[in-house]
Amino acid sequence: MRKWIMTIMGTLYLCTGFAQVESALNLMSDSLRWLNHCTTLMVEPEDEDEDSLIQVAGINPAQLISEVDLNLFDHIYTYEAAPEIVLNLKTFEDSADVIPGYIIDGKWDTKKIHEVEALEWDADSLLFLLTFDTCDFTFPTQYPRMTSPFGPRWGRNHNGLDLGLRTGEPVKAAFEGMVRISHYSQSYGNVVVIRHKNGLETLYAHMEARFVQPGQWIQNGQIIGLGGNTGRSYGAHLHFEIRYLGNAIDPSLVMDVPSAKLKNPIFYLTKENSKKPVYTSKKKGKRDKKNGKGGKYHSVKRGETLSTISRKTGTSVSQLCKLNRLRPSSVLRVGQRIRYR
């Protein structure tokens, strides 16, 4: 095993030079946990006893190197998109053979992040096969922790889950598929969108760095970037979305965050669970407030924190967090409305 690891290090040096090797090795220090553990490497010992073959689960030398994708090191710390892979597809049949899920909508836009299409309900539900085996899914972050759920937030819908991480922590692809988007967005920051074989797409936003490019085939568990706080973001986190034909799906319907596992290898999208959350109108809110049924709010001023607001309003920090779906360490925006009653 030691000889094998030294061989990889030597290969990395020849391909990238010392500076890039140092960065790569830092990223790969915990690389065995990043691999798709469906793959195995058979290692034959020095003696000739065939019965003594040993199996080391989850190690594949070629995949280990591709996890970091050293050829893209010149691009990952810039706001420019990595060079797009030219697929050279001339017909619909070519595209259907190469691009996952292409047969469903016949589109492959590497610039526009979302193009929402109306869902057609010929049956009660749409069935999506997510995995064949448990190792076909990888939780996108190292530590399963949700900081903001799917649903209404600040007057509009939050179309994904916010997952807690620190800047520089690896972000992994949830399922295998092909990268459709890898660029910088004013709202999403460094964002990657991966199209999967079943037609679903997963989105990974606000990253500090991107390691992939459009047209690149990705395995689940492969590191596609590093967590960060780019774009319209307040504090480091990963914004994670699941979409079908541009329609946002609550990821918590698909995966259980605390256990970092899929709820079921098959997902049924129905008319009911595909509905967007219903908002309370502003007029109704004003009427309820006059009737004494509405909440009371505080507008955040420069320099204020949850602690200072709690003292001003006579409300505990824990109550503020509960009413506003915040954490005690949450960073507040100037002008943000904080409910305290």
Secondary structure, 3 states (H helix, E strand, C coil): CHHHHHHHHHHHHHHHCHHHHHHHHHHHHHHHHCCCCCCEEEECCCCCCHHHCEEEECCCHHHHHHHHCHHHCCCCCCCCCCCCCCCCCCCHHHHHHHCCCHHHHCCCCCCCCCCCCCCCCCCCEEEEECCCCHHHCCCCCCCCCEEECCEEECCEEECCEEEECCCCCEEECCCCEEEEEEEEECCCEEEEEEECCCCEEEEEEEECEECCCCCCEECCCCEEEECECCCCCCCCEEEEEEEECCEEECHHHCEECCCCEECCCEEEEECCCCCCCCCCCHHHHHHHHHCCCCCCEEECCCCCCHHHHHHHHCCCHHHHHHHHCCCCCCCCCCCCEEECC
